């Protein structure tokens, strides 16, 4: 998922599961059900109609388009792109907020852990010092 | 990107060329593409590769036909309207506000 963060491909994933048209750089068009979009914009489609620029149609049960060969992807009317964009932007902000919060919490935990260690050591030293004192007193008495 | 702020930034700092495109978000723009294509539409989203999502676009394809006898060049344009389109960035040459009003 890291590869598609901060690019529009994550928005293109919204088209997965819908029937739409993909226009290629070589003027051919493929219409069918989009099964999967990967971070390189490669698209796997099902039950497609391949229309060549000469107007000849072929049918294929499955079809793979390399991302580099795509010129356009039509986005069906059913998708509300504005809402999808807002969702993605909010997700970005939320992820970023979550990450900064996690980093801050981890840093705080590390600081408290270090402090706890330091406190433990000082108490240990104090107790050792006390033990030494007691031993000396005992020795003096006997 | 240059400014990493957690709150929403109302004032937009223009620091690099892509920021200029950010100024045109949600406005109508003109995109010139490879293979003599032009798009006019509303910019909904873009990214650093210049992949774009355009709404209400009109695509204009310009072809030159040369008459065999007179050898004159005939420029033909074909227009298409598409409600919502995802454009792959490697086909984009330039992005600009629409030329009729200009900024």
gemmi code that builds the backbone of each chain (N, CA, C; Angstrom):
import gemmi

chains = {
    "A": [
        ("UNK", (0.823, -1.194, 0.000), (0.000, 0.000, 0.000), (0.861, 1.249, 0.000)),
        ("UNK", (2.091, 1.081, 0.440), (2.980, 2.230, 0.521), (3.198, 2.841, -0.859)),
        ("UNK", (3.229, 1.951, -1.881), (3.515, 2.438, -3.213), (2.428, 3.348, -3.740)),
        ("UNK", (1.196, 3.164, -3.278), (0.138, 3.967, -3.863), (-0.273, 5.118, -2.975)),
        ("UNK", (0.345, 5.228, -1.816), (0.013, 6.378, -0.970), (0.484, 7.631, -1.657)),
        ("UNK", (-0.239, 8.721, -1.437), (0.154, 10.004, -2.028), (0.077, 10.019, -3.541)),
        ("UNK", (-0.583, 9.049, -4.163), (-0.830, 9.179, -5.592), (-2.307, 8.918, -5.824)),
        ("UNK", (-2.728, 9.210, -7.041), (-4.139, 9.054, -7.359), (-4.532, 7.607, -7.566)),
        ("UNK", (-3.562, 6.688, -7.586), (-3.912, 5.287, -7.835), (-4.835, 4.783, -6.730)),
        ("UNK", (-4.630, 5.305, -5.531), (-5.518, 4.862, -4.453), (-6.953, 5.285, -4.745)),
        ("UNK", (-7.125, 6.376, -5.483), (-8.473, 6.763, -5.883), (-8.965, 5.895, -7.031)),
        ("UNK", (-8.035, 5.476, -7.890), (-8.437, 4.635, -9.003), (-8.923, 3.282, -8.497)),
        ("UNK", (-8.448, 2.879, -7.317), (-8.910, 1.610, -6.761), (-10.411, 1.660, -6.468)),
        ("UNK", (-10.964, 2.869, -6.396), (-12.404, 2.980, -6.158), (-13.207, 2.385, -7.304)),
        ("UNK", (-12.574, 2.250, -8.490), (-13.296, 1.741, -9.644), (-13.366, 0.216, -9.634)),
        ("UNK", (-12.586, -0.414, -8.762), (-12.584, -1.872, -8.726), (-13.981, -2.401, -8.476)),
        ("UNK", (-14.376, -3.386, -9.256), (-15.696, -3.957, -9.078), (-16.752, -3.307, -9.940)),
        ("UNK", (-16.343, -2.312, -10.729), (-17.324, -1.653, -11.598), (-16.991, -1.908, -13.051)),
        ("UNK", (-18.013, -1.771, -13.873), (-17.808, -1.926, -15.305), (-17.526, -0.558, -15.891)),
        ("UNK", (-16.382, -0.464, -16.577), (-16.064, 0.823, -17.166), (-15.150, 0.631, -18.365)),
        ("UNK", (-14.779, 1.725, -18.985), (-13.954, 1.660, -20.185), (-12.557, 2.165, -19.893)),
        ("UNK", (-11.563, 1.418, -20.391), (-10.175, 1.847, -20.271), (-9.674, 2.128, -21.676)),
        ("UNK", (-9.213, 3.361, -21.904), (-8.688, 3.686, -23.229), (-7.182, 3.589, -23.213)),
        ("UNK", (-6.639, 2.929, -24.214), (-5.202, 2.703, -24.239), (-4.509, 3.747, -25.073)),
        ("UNK", (-3.189, 3.790, -24.930), (-2.396, 4.763, -25.667), (-2.441, 4.498, -27.156)),
        ("UNK", (-2.657, 3.240, -27.524), (-2.675, 2.943, -28.956), (-4.075, 3.001, -29.533)),
        ("UNK", (-4.917, 3.858, -28.932), (-6.228, 4.170, -29.479), (-7.214, 3.014, -29.399)),
        ("UNK", (-6.872, 1.944, -28.679), (-7.846, 0.883, -28.499), (-8.557, 1.090, -27.172)),
        ("UNK", (-9.752, 0.543, -27.046), (-10.510, 0.711, -25.813), (-10.985, -0.643, -25.322)),
        ("UNK", (-10.996, -0.802, -24.013), (-11.430, -2.059, -23.419), (-12.534, -1.744, -22.415)),
        ("UNK", (-13.670, -2.381, -22.543), (-14.789, -2.143, -21.626), (-15.101, -3.426, -20.898)),
        ("UNK", (-15.129, -3.377, -19.580), (-15.454, -4.587, -18.838), (-15.418, -4.341, -17.347)),
        ("UNK", (-15.530, -5.445, -16.580), (-15.539, -5.355, -15.129), (-14.104, -5.290, -14.621)),
        ("UNK", (-13.796, -4.252, -13.879), (-12.433, -4.069, -13.378), (-12.266, -4.949, -12.132)),
        ("UNK", (-11.369, -5.917, -12.212), (-11.168, -6.792, -11.060), (-10.156, -6.220, -10.095)),
        ("UNK", (-9.045, -5.703, -10.631), (-7.996, -5.257, -9.729), (-7.163, -4.155, -10.376)),
        ("UNK", (-6.787, -3.176, -9.554), (-5.857, -2.145, -9.997), (-4.651, -2.211, -9.079)),
        ("UNK", (-3.462, -2.315, -9.641), (-2.281, -2.418, -8.780), (-1.523, -1.081, -8.775)),
        ("UNK", (-0.501, -0.947, -7.903), (0.166, 0.349, -7.766), (0.788, 0.867, -9.053)),
        ("UNK", (1.030, -0.001, -10.031), (1.593, 0.461, -11.296), (0.501, 0.769, -12.312)),
        ("UNK", (-0.733, 0.802, -11.868), (-1.893, 1.058, -12.707), (-2.181, -0.083, -13.668)),
        ("UNK", (-1.540, -1.248, -13.522), (-1.939, -2.406, -14.307), (-3.358, -2.755, -13.904)),
        ("UNK", (-4.187, -3.111, -14.886), (-5.595, -3.378, -14.594), (-5.952, -4.771, -15.081)),
        ("UNK", (-6.597, -5.534, -14.212), (-7.096, -6.849, -14.600), (-8.604, -6.749, -14.750)),
        ("UNK", (-9.093, -7.182, -15.896), (-10.523, -7.038, -16.160), (-11.147, -8.379, -16.532)),
        ("UNK", (-12.470, -8.425, -16.403), (-13.219, -9.654, -16.658), (-14.313, -9.363, -17.658)),
        ("UNK", (-14.576, -10.339, -18.545), (-15.668, -10.190, -19.511), (-15.580, -8.886, -20.277)),
        ("UNK", (-14.530, -8.749, -21.057), (-14.295, -7.457, -21.709), (-14.675, -7.501, -23.174)),
        ("UNK", (-14.963, -6.302, -23.665), (-15.129, -6.093, -25.089), (-13.980, -5.207, -25.522)),
        ("UNK", (-13.173, -5.694, -26.415), (-11.997, -4.953, -26.873), (-12.349, -4.311, -28.200)),
        ("UNK", (-12.366, -2.976, -28.207), (-12.710, -2.290, -29.449), (-11.450, -1.690, -30.023)),
        ("UNK", (-11.035, -2.137, -31.164), (-9.835, -1.554, -31.747), (-10.185, -0.247, -32.441)),
        ("UNK", (-9.152, 0.533, -32.763), (-9.420, 1.843, -33.362), (-10.062, 1.701, -34.720)),
        ("UNK", (-9.941, 0.502, -35.276), (-10.579, 0.300, -36.578), (-12.042, -0.022, -36.409)),
        ("UNK", (-12.492, -0.136, -35.138), (-13.908, -0.393, -34.901), (-14.236, -1.859, -34.777)),
        ("UNK", (-13.213, -2.721, -34.797), (-13.482, -4.153, -34.707), (-13.536, -4.541, -33.238)),
        ("UNK", (-14.530, -5.343, -32.873), (-14.689, -5.739, -31.477), (-14.287, -7.186, -31.273)),
        ("UNK", (-13.622, -7.420, -30.151), (-13.340, -8.789, -29.743), (-13.834, -8.952, -28.322)),
        ("UNK", (-14.237, -10.163, -27.967), (-14.624, -10.425, -26.585), (-13.583, -11.304, -25.928)),
        ("UNK", (-13.274, -10.963, -24.663), (-12.340, -11.780, -23.905), (-12.897, -11.989, -22.509)),
        ("UNK", (-12.681, -13.191, -21.973), (-13.214, -13.424, -20.633), (-12.332, -12.795, -19.574)),
        ("UNK", (-11.030, -12.685, -19.842), (-10.190, -11.946, -18.902), (-9.143, -11.179, -19.684)),
        ("UNK", (-8.726, -10.062, -19.113), (-7.874, -9.148, -19.847), (-6.942, -8.422, -18.887)),
        ("UNK", (-5.698, -8.273, -19.269), (-4.730, -7.575, -18.432), (-4.175, -6.398, -19.222)),
        ("UNK", (-4.274, -5.206, -18.644), (-3.736, -4.026, -19.313), (-2.550, -3.520, -18.512)),
        ("UNK", (-1.445, -3.294, -19.197), (-0.291, -2.739, -18.502), (-0.512, -1.263, -18.241)),
        ("UNK", (-0.171, -0.819, -17.036), (-0.425, 0.563, -16.664), (0.157, 1.559, -17.628)),
        ("UNK", (1.343, 1.238, -18.187), (2.005, 2.185, -19.078), (1.211, 2.403, -20.350)),
        ("UNK", (0.346, 1.478, -20.681), (-0.373, 1.591, -21.938), (-1.699, 2.315, -21.814)),
        ("UNK", (-2.015, 2.751, -20.600), (-3.322, 3.367, -20.404), (-3.246, 4.856, -20.693)),
        ("UNK", (-4.258, 5.340, -21.403), (-4.375, 6.785, -21.557), (-5.466, 7.303, -20.625)),
        ("UNK", (-6.659, 6.739, -20.701), (-7.749, 7.195, -19.837), (-8.411, 6.011, -19.155)),
        ("UNK", (-9.017, 6.284, -18.013), (-9.948, 5.336, -17.426), (-11.248, 6.102, -17.211)),
        ("UNK", (-12.309, 5.641, -17.839), (-13.599, 6.295, -17.612), (-14.080, 5.919, -16.232)),
        ("UNK", (-14.634, 6.882, -15.552), (-15.130, 6.614, -14.211), (-16.639, 6.651, -14.244)),
        ("UNK", (-17.272, 5.542, -13.836), (-18.733, 5.470, -13.955), (-19.420, 6.523, -13.103)),
        ("UNK", (-20.631, 6.884, -13.520), (-21.351, 7.932, -12.810), (-21.696, 7.531, -11.388)),
        ("UNK", (-21.772, 6.191, -11.141), (-22.202, 5.760, -9.814), (-21.216, 6.178, -8.741)),
        ("UNK", (-19.959, 6.362, -9.129), (-18.958, 6.723, -8.120), (-19.006, 8.212, -7.880)),
        ("UNK", (-19.120, 8.592, -6.644), (-19.046, 10.004, -6.325), (-17.582, 10.343, -6.062)),
        ("UNK", (-16.923, 10.864, -7.080), (-15.486, 11.100, -6.977), (-15.156, 12.128, -5.909)),
        ("UNK", (-15.999, 13.142, -5.786), (-15.704, 14.178, -4.806), (-15.668, 13.562, -3.415)),
        ("UNK", (-16.683, 12.701, -3.111), (-16.710, 12.057, -1.792), (-15.500, 11.150, -1.611)),
        ("UNK", (-15.140, 10.418, -2.677), (-13.975, 9.524, -2.588), (-12.712, 10.319, -2.323)),
        ("UNK", (-12.583, 11.472, -3.003), (-11.400, 12.302, -2.806), (-11.359, 12.813, -1.368)),
        ("UNK", (-12.517, 13.314, -0.888), (-12.547, 13.810, 0.489), (-12.186, 12.707, 1.473)),
        ("UNK", (-12.738, 11.503, 1.212), (-12.428, 10.365, 2.086), (-10.935, 10.091, 2.120)),
        ("UNK", (-10.317, 10.075, 0.941), (-8.881, 9.795, 0.852), (-8.082, 10.852, 1.589)),
        ("UNK", (-8.456, 12.132, 1.384), (-7.727, 13.215, 2.040), (-7.848, 13.082, 3.552)),
        ("UNK", (-9.095, 12.790, 4.024), (-9.273, 12.626, 5.467), (-8.475, 11.451, 5.994)),
        ("UNK", (-8.453, 10.357, 5.169), (-7.698, 9.200, 5.599), (-6.225, 9.572, 5.739)),
        ("UNK", (-5.728, 10.360, 4.766), (-4.334, 10.801, 4.823), (-4.077, 11.575, 6.102)),
        ("UNK", (-4.932, 12.573, 6.386), (-4.737, 13.373, 7.581), (-4.814, 12.496, 8.821)),
        ("UNK", (-5.830, 11.586, 8.823), (-5.991, 10.731, 10.000), (-4.770, 9.845, 10.180)),
        ("UNK", (-4.259, 9.284, 9.062), (-3.073, 8.419, 9.155), (-1.895, 9.208, 9.671)),
        ("UNK", (-1.742, 10.443, 9.105), (-0.604, 11.247, 9.522), (-0.715, 11.598, 11.000)),
        ("UNK", (-1.937, 12.010, 11.419), (-2.142, 12.310, 12.841), (-1.840, 11.088, 13.686)),
        ("UNK", (-2.351, 9.936, 13.242), (-2.138, 8.702, 13.998), (-0.651, 8.419, 14.109)),
        ("UNK", (0.091, 8.593, 13.000), (1.525, 8.306, 13.026), (2.241, 9.242, 13.975)),
        ("UNK", (1.941, 10.542, 13.897), (2.643, 11.465, 14.799), (2.301, 11.151, 16.242)),
        ("UNK", (1.010, 10.773, 16.472), (0.633, 10.425, 17.838), (1.400, 9.206, 18.303)),
        ("UNK", (1.511, 8.179, 17.408), (2.232, 6.965, 17.798), (3.689, 7.266, 18.090)),
        ("UNK", (4.283, 8.135, 17.246), (5.696, 8.465, 17.459), (5.864, 9.174, 18.788)),
        ("UNK", (4.931, 10.125, 19.048), (5.028, 10.870, 20.300), (4.873, 9.934, 21.501)),
        ("UNK", (3.880, 9.001, 21.398), (3.667, 8.067, 22.507), (4.882, 7.187, 22.718)),
        ("UNK", (5.464, 6.698, 21.623), (6.632, 5.841, 21.742), (7.779, 6.609, 22.383)),
        ("UNK", (7.965, 7.856, 21.957), (9.047, 8.652, 22.534), (8.811, 8.850, 24.027)),
        ("UNK", (7.551, 9.156, 24.370), (7.227, 9.359, 25.786), (7.476, 8.092, 26.581)),
        ("UNK", (7.076, 6.935, 25.991), (7.294, 5.667, 26.692), (8.773, 5.441, 26.910)),
        ("UNK", (9.582, 5.759, 25.891), (11.011, 5.551, 26.036), (11.552, 6.423, 27.148)),
        ("UNK", (11.091, 7.674, 27.197), (11.580, 8.591, 28.235), (11.196, 8.065, 29.613)),
        ("UNK", (9.916, 7.663, 29.760), (9.496, 7.182, 31.075), (10.248, 5.910, 31.427)),
        ("UNK", (10.487, 5.051, 30.429), (11.224, 3.821, 30.711), (12.620, 4.155, 31.235)),
        ("UNK", (13.266, 5.134, 30.542), (14.608, 5.524, 30.976), (14.579, 6.082, 32.388)),
        ("UNK", (13.546, 6.902, 32.647), (13.449, 7.491, 33.996), (13.266, 6.418, 35.045)),
        ("UNK", (12.383, 5.437, 34.732), (12.151, 4.342, 35.672), (13.449, 3.605, 35.967)),
        ("UNK", (14.211, 3.322, 34.909), (15.503, 2.647, 35.087), (16.391, 3.460, 36.023)),
        ("UNK", (16.481, 4.759, 35.722), (17.338, 5.627, 36.534), (16.882, 5.601, 37.989)),
        ("UNK", (15.560, 5.714, 38.211), (15.050, 5.679, 39.591), (15.399, 4.369, 40.262)),
        ("UNK", (15.202, 3.259, 39.512), (15.532, 1.947, 40.098), (16.976, 1.907, 40.535)),
        ("UNK", (17.853, 2.415, 39.664), (19.277, 2.354, 39.989), (19.601, 3.169, 41.225)),
        ("UNK", (19.009, 4.370, 41.317), (19.310, 5.190, 42.498), (18.821, 4.502, 43.769)),
        ("UNK", (17.607, 3.911, 43.723), (17.111, 3.241, 44.936), (17.998, 2.045, 45.279)),
        ("UNK", (18.431, 1.314, 44.240), (19.326, 0.178, 44.473), (20.597, 0.634, 45.184)),
        ("UNK", (21.182, 1.731, 44.665), (22.428, 2.226, 45.253), (22.207, 2.659, 46.685)),
        ("UNK", (21.056, 3.333, 46.909), (20.769, 3.783, 48.273), (20.680, 2.591, 49.214)),
        ("UNK", (19.953, 1.536, 48.753), (19.785, 0.369, 49.628), (21.129, -0.294, 49.910)),
        ("UNK", (21.957, -0.381, 48.839), (23.288, -0.970, 49.023), (24.071, -0.168, 50.043)),
        ("UNK", (23.995, 1.174, 49.926), (24.700, 2.038, 50.875), (24.202, 1.781, 52.293)),
        ("UNK", (22.873, 1.656, 52.433), (22.302, 1.404, 53.756), (22.816, 0.082, 54.313)),
        ("UNK", (22.823, -0.968, 53.439), (23.302, -2.274, 53.860), (24.750, -2.174, 54.355)),
        ("UNK", (25.569, -1.443, 53.605), (26.977, -1.262, 53.971), (27.064, -0.619, 55.351)),
        ("UNK", (26.269, 0.430, 55.555), (26.275, 1.127, 56.835), (25.942, 0.151, 57.962)),
        ("UNK", (24.848, -0.627, 57.730), (24.427, -1.577, 58.774), (25.543, -2.555, 59.092)),
        ("UNK", (26.200, -3.058, 58.019), (27.301, -4.003, 58.231), (28.372, -3.356, 59.085)),
        ("UNK", (28.706, -2.121, 58.765), (29.760, -1.440, 59.534), (29.381, -1.313, 60.975)),
        ("UNK", (28.106, -0.898, 61.202), (27.652, -0.744, 62.590), (27.749, -2.084, 63.310)),
        ("UNK", (27.287, -3.173, 62.653), (27.343, -4.506, 63.257), (28.801, -4.864, 63.606)),
        ("UNK", (29.695, -4.552, 62.661), (31.093, -4.899, 62.887), (31.643, -4.134, 64.078)),
        ("UNK", (31.234, -2.867, 64.143), (31.751, -2.045, 65.254), (31.265, -2.581, 66.574)),
        ("UNK", (29.984, -3.048, 66.592), (29.397, -3.512, 67.858), (30.118, -4.743, 68.364)),
        ("UNK", (30.418, -5.668, 67.333), (31.073, -6.908, 67.786), (32.578, -6.736, 67.935)),
    ],
    "B": [
        ("UNK", (6.559, 16.909, 0.421), (6.359, 18.280, -0.032), (6.925, 19.216, 1.025)),
        ("UNK", (7.003, 20.462, 0.740), (7.744, 21.374, 1.602), (7.021, 21.626, 2.917)),
        ("UNK", (5.734, 22.046, 2.864), (5.109, 22.361, 4.152), (4.329, 21.174, 4.704)),
        ("UNK", (4.765, 20.712, 5.874), (4.110, 19.604, 6.562), (3.400, 20.128, 7.771)),
        ("UNK", (2.133, 20.488, 7.631), (1.430, 21.031, 8.788), (0.239, 20.157, 9.083)),
        ("UNK", (-0.119, 20.092, 10.370), (-1.194, 19.196, 10.736), (-2.547, 19.839, 10.594)),
        ("UNK", (-2.623, 21.161, 10.734), (-3.931, 21.796, 10.568), (-4.150, 22.090, 9.104)),
        ("UNK", (-5.392, 22.384, 8.748), (-5.715, 22.783, 7.391), (-5.082, 24.136, 7.128)),
        ("UNK", (-4.480, 24.302, 5.957), (-3.811, 25.562, 5.639), (-4.729, 26.384, 4.768)),
        ("UNK", (-5.279, 27.485, 5.265), (-6.142, 28.302, 4.415), (-5.343, 29.090, 3.391)),
        ("UNK", (-4.195, 29.618, 3.792), (-3.362, 30.369, 2.848), (-2.461, 29.387, 2.116)),
        ("UNK", (-2.405, 29.484, 0.781), (-1.624, 28.515, 0.036), (-0.264, 29.101, -0.296)),
        ("UNK", (0.785, 28.409, 0.122), (2.133, 28.832, -0.232), (2.510, 28.210, -1.555)),
        ("UNK", (2.870, 29.034, -2.529), (3.301, 28.497, -3.811), (4.802, 28.320, -3.735)),
        ("UNK", (5.246, 27.077, -3.718), (6.676, 26.877, -3.581), (7.267, 26.112, -4.749)),
        ("UNK", (6.442, 25.349, -5.457), (6.997, 24.615, -6.577), (5.932, 24.538, -7.666)),
        ("UNK", (6.341, 24.168, -8.879), (5.386, 24.199, -10.006), (4.093, 23.441, -9.727)),
        ("UNK", (4.149, 22.301, -9.023), (2.913, 21.566, -8.776), (1.943, 22.375, -7.924)),
        ("UNK", (2.473, 23.288, -7.127), (1.571, 24.118, -6.333), (0.720, 25.006, -7.219)),
        ("UNK", (1.244, 25.343, -8.399), (0.465, 26.171, -9.310), (-0.764, 25.415, -9.779)),
        ("UNK", (-0.604, 24.099, -9.935), (-1.770, 23.311, -10.327), (-2.752, 23.255, -9.168)),
        ("UNK", (-2.213, 23.231, -7.945), (-3.096, 23.175, -6.781), (-4.009, 24.381, -6.760)),
        ("UNK", (-3.511, 25.527, -7.264), (-4.343, 26.728, -7.295), (-5.553, 26.531, -8.190)),
        ("UNK", (-5.469, 25.609, -9.167), (-6.563, 25.413, -10.110), (-7.518, 24.295, -9.701)),
        ("UNK", (-7.331, 23.735, -8.505), (-8.205, 22.645, -8.083), (-9.641, 23.108, -8.068)),
        ("UNK", (-10.520, 22.262, -8.621), (-11.941, 22.563, -8.674), (-12.285, 23.653, -9.664)),
        ("UNK", (-11.325, 24.052, -10.472), (-11.623, 25.028, -11.520), (-11.584, 24.314, -12.856)),
        ("UNK", (-12.122, 24.983, -13.834), (-12.030, 24.421, -15.172), (-10.615, 24.674, -15.699)),
        ("UNK", (-10.036, 23.657, -16.320), (-8.681, 23.816, -16.846), (-8.606, 23.275, -18.259)),
        ("UNK", (-7.510, 23.605, -18.891), (-7.211, 23.125, -20.228), (-5.969, 22.269, -20.126)),
        ("UNK", (-6.035, 21.052, -20.629), (-4.895, 20.146, -20.577), (-4.511, 19.790, -21.999)),
        ("UNK", (-3.245, 20.000, -22.307), (-2.781, 19.582, -23.621), (-2.098, 18.243, -23.454)),
        ("UNK", (-2.445, 17.294, -24.306), (-1.896, 15.956, -24.165), (-1.180, 15.530, -25.432)),
        ("UNK", (-0.493, 14.424, -25.319), (0.222, 13.904, -26.476), (-0.765, 13.384, -27.512)),
        ("UNK", (-0.272, 13.201, -28.721), (-1.112, 12.757, -29.829), (-2.185, 13.768, -30.181)),
        ("UNK", (-1.851, 15.046, -30.088), (-2.751, 16.095, -30.568), (-4.109, 16.025, -29.885)),
        ("UNK", (-4.095, 15.842, -28.562), (-5.349, 15.815, -27.851), (-5.402, 16.955, -26.857)),
        ("UNK", (-6.589, 17.461, -26.649), (-6.773, 18.510, -25.660), (-7.982, 18.160, -24.808)),
        ("UNK", (-7.876, 18.470, -23.531), (-9.005, 18.222, -22.647), (-9.387, 19.525, -21.982)),
        ("UNK", (-10.671, 19.749, -21.863), (-11.140, 20.878, -21.058), (-12.110, 20.303, -20.042)),
        ("UNK", (-11.782, 20.506, -18.779), (-12.670, 19.935, -17.774), (-12.402, 20.535, -16.410)),
        ("UNK", (-13.117, 20.029, -15.387), (-12.958, 20.537, -14.031), (-11.978, 19.639, -13.300)),
        ("UNK", (-10.925, 20.231, -12.767), (-9.889, 19.455, -12.099), (-10.350, 19.057, -10.701)),
        ("UNK", (-10.569, 17.747, -10.495), (-10.979, 17.286, -9.178), (-9.805, 16.834, -8.338)),
        ("UNK", (-8.819, 16.205, -8.987), (-7.677, 15.712, -8.227), (-6.486, 15.568, -9.159)),
        ("UNK", (-5.279, 15.653, -8.559), (-4.082, 15.429, -9.353), (-3.037, 14.885, -8.406)),
        ("UNK", (-1.952, 14.355, -8.974), (-0.851, 13.918, -8.124), (0.470, 14.298, -8.784)),
        ("UNK", (1.571, 13.840, -8.171), (2.871, 14.314, -8.658), (3.193, 13.776, -10.045)),
        ("UNK", (2.527, 12.689, -10.460), (2.789, 12.194, -11.813), (1.950, 12.924, -12.842)),
        ("UNK", (1.103, 13.833, -12.350), (0.121, 14.524, -13.173), (-0.990, 13.594, -13.639)),
        ("UNK", (-1.172, 12.445, -12.969), (-2.436, 11.741, -13.129), (-3.504, 12.691, -12.648)),
        ("UNK", (-4.628, 12.759, -13.361), (-5.654, 13.715, -12.965), (-7.029, 13.077, -13.045)),
        ("UNK", (-7.893, 13.576, -12.221), (-9.304, 13.205, -12.354), (-10.043, 14.461, -12.771)),
        ("UNK", (-10.643, 14.392, -13.948), (-11.342, 15.557, -14.489), (-12.819, 15.247, -14.589)),
        ("UNK", (-13.641, 16.228, -14.251), (-15.079, 16.054, -14.379), (-15.598, 16.905, -15.514)),
        ("UNK", (-16.664, 16.409, -16.166), (-17.286, 17.149, -17.275), (-16.269, 17.533, -18.327)),
        ("UNK", (-15.566, 16.557, -18.835), (-14.490, 16.900, -19.768), (-14.956, 16.830, -21.199)),
        ("UNK", (-14.313, 17.655, -22.008), (-14.524, 17.600, -23.438), (-13.164, 17.337, -24.051)),
        ("UNK", (-13.054, 16.229, -24.768), (-11.790, 15.875, -25.395), (-11.827, 16.290, -26.845)),
        ("UNK", (-10.758, 16.939, -27.289), (-10.669, 17.367, -28.680), (-9.473, 16.688, -29.307)),
        ("UNK", (-9.716, 15.905, -30.338), (-8.625, 15.251, -31.063), (-8.477, 15.958, -32.399)),
        ("UNK", (-7.271, 16.396, -32.685), (-7.022, 17.136, -33.926), (-6.250, 16.270, -34.895)),
        ("UNK", (-6.789, 16.109, -36.093), (-6.081, 15.321, -37.102), (-5.847, 16.171, -38.338)),
        ("UNK", (-4.758, 15.876, -39.001), (-4.444, 16.589, -40.249), (-4.566, 15.608, -41.384)),
        ("UNK", (-5.423, 15.941, -42.298), (-5.512, 15.107, -43.500), (-4.994, 15.894, -44.674)),
        ("UNK", (-4.196, 15.226, -45.453), (-3.633, 15.915, -46.624), (-4.372, 15.447, -47.867)),
        ("UNK", (-4.936, 16.395, -48.527), (-5.668, 16.079, -49.764), (-4.681, 15.597, -50.814)),
        ("UNK", (-5.002, 14.476, -51.416), (-4.064, 13.871, -52.353), (-3.803, 14.752, -53.557)),
        ("UNK", (-4.869, 15.383, -54.037), (-4.699, 16.150, -55.286), (-4.147, 17.526, -55.015)),
        ("UNK", (-4.769, 18.239, -54.093), (-4.364, 19.626, -53.897), (-3.236, 19.757, -52.876)),
        ("UNK", (-2.965, 18.714, -52.151), (-1.921, 18.712, -51.121), (-2.147, 19.759, -50.052)),
        ("UNK", (-3.383, 20.156, -49.901), (-3.617, 21.098, -48.812), (-3.926, 20.314, -47.537)),
        ("UNK", (-3.558, 20.936, -46.431), (-3.752, 20.272, -45.150), (-5.118, 20.620, -44.593)),
        ("UNK", (-5.885, 19.578, -44.284), (-7.209, 19.821, -43.711), (-7.148, 19.430, -42.242)),
        ("UNK", (-7.394, 20.376, -41.370), (-7.387, 20.095, -39.941), (-8.784, 19.692, -39.513)),
        ("UNK", (-8.880, 18.515, -38.960), (-10.186, 18.046, -38.475), (-10.119, 17.889, -36.979)),
        ("UNK", (-11.174, 18.300, -36.302), (-11.209, 18.051, -34.857), (-12.410, 17.179, -34.528)),
        ("UNK", (-12.196, 16.244, -33.608), (-13.258, 15.352, -33.144), (-13.432, 15.599, -31.664)),
        ("UNK", (-14.658, 15.863, -31.257), (-14.890, 16.159, -29.837), (-15.701, 15.056, -29.185)),
        ("UNK", (-15.432, 14.877, -27.895), (-16.154, 13.855, -27.131), (-16.418, 14.418, -25.761)),
        ("UNK", (-17.534, 14.066, -25.163), (-17.805, 14.508, -23.800), (-17.845, 13.305, -22.877)),
        ("UNK", (-17.119, 13.420, -21.771), (-17.075, 12.320, -20.817), (-17.354, 12.886, -19.434)),
        ("UNK", (-18.281, 12.313, -18.669), (-18.651, 12.905, -17.375), (-17.524, 12.909, -16.347)),
        ("UNK", (-16.789, 11.796, -16.237), (-15.722, 11.754, -15.227), (-14.611, 10.896, -15.780)),
        ("UNK", (-13.397, 11.444, -15.767), (-12.301, 10.764, -16.443), (-11.034, 10.767, -15.591)),
        ("UNK", (-10.360, 9.619, -15.553), (-9.049, 9.531, -14.929), (-8.016, 9.580, -16.051)),
        ("UNK", (-7.103, 10.527, -15.969), (-6.097, 10.697, -17.013), (-4.742, 10.286, -16.468)),
        ("UNK", (-4.043, 9.418, -17.203), (-2.712, 9.015, -16.756), (-1.717, 10.130, -17.056)),
        ("UNK", (-0.856, 10.397, -16.082), (0.006, 11.570, -16.171), (1.018, 11.565, -17.287)),
        ("UNK", (1.416, 10.379, -17.770), (2.494, 10.433, -18.752), (2.027, 10.920, -20.112)),
        ("UNK", (0.713, 11.106, -20.278), (0.249, 11.654, -21.541), (0.080, 13.160, -21.524)),
        ("UNK", (0.251, 13.743, -20.317), (-0.024, 15.175, -20.181), (1.202, 15.987, -20.571)),
        ("UNK", (0.970, 17.011, -21.392), (2.057, 17.924, -21.757), (1.978, 19.182, -20.912)),
        ("UNK", (0.803, 19.836, -20.911), (0.704, 21.036, -20.095), (-0.688, 21.209, -19.517)),
        ("UNK", (-0.732, 21.970, -18.441), (-1.975, 22.254, -17.738), (-2.103, 23.757, -17.621)),
        ("UNK", (-3.284, 24.260, -17.915), (-3.427, 25.709, -17.900), (-4.883, 26.081, -17.621)),
        ("UNK", (-5.142, 27.289, -17.138), (-6.533, 27.722, -17.067), (-7.088, 27.810, -18.474)),
        ("UNK", (-8.400, 27.679, -18.629), (-8.949, 27.641, -19.985), (-8.637, 28.928, -20.729)),
        ("UNK", (-8.403, 28.809, -22.007), (-7.811, 29.933, -22.715), (-8.786, 31.054, -22.977)),
        ("UNK", (-10.092, 30.771, -22.809), (-11.000, 31.854, -23.159), (-10.918, 32.983, -22.145)),
        ("UNK", (-10.876, 32.614, -20.830), (-10.806, 33.715, -19.868), (-9.354, 34.079, -19.590)),
        ("UNK", (-8.531, 33.060, -19.384), (-7.117, 33.295, -19.133), (-6.910, 34.003, -17.808)),
        ("UNK", (-5.749, 33.769, -17.154), (-5.468, 34.451, -15.879), (-4.084, 35.051, -15.899)),
    ],
}
model = gemmi.Model(1)
for chain_id, residues in chains.items():
    chain = gemmi.Chain(chain_id)
    for i, (resn, *xyz) in enumerate(residues, 1):
        res = gemmi.Residue()
        res.name, res.seqid = resn, gemmi.SeqId(i, " ")
        for name, pos in zip(("N", "CA", "C"), xyz):
            atom = gemmi.Atom()
            atom.name, atom.element = name, gemmi.Element(name[0])
            atom.pos, atom.b_iso = gemmi.Position(*pos), 0.0
            res.add_atom(atom)
        chain.add_residue(res)
    model.add_chain(chain)
structure = gemmi.Structure()
structure.add_model(model)
structure.setup_entities()
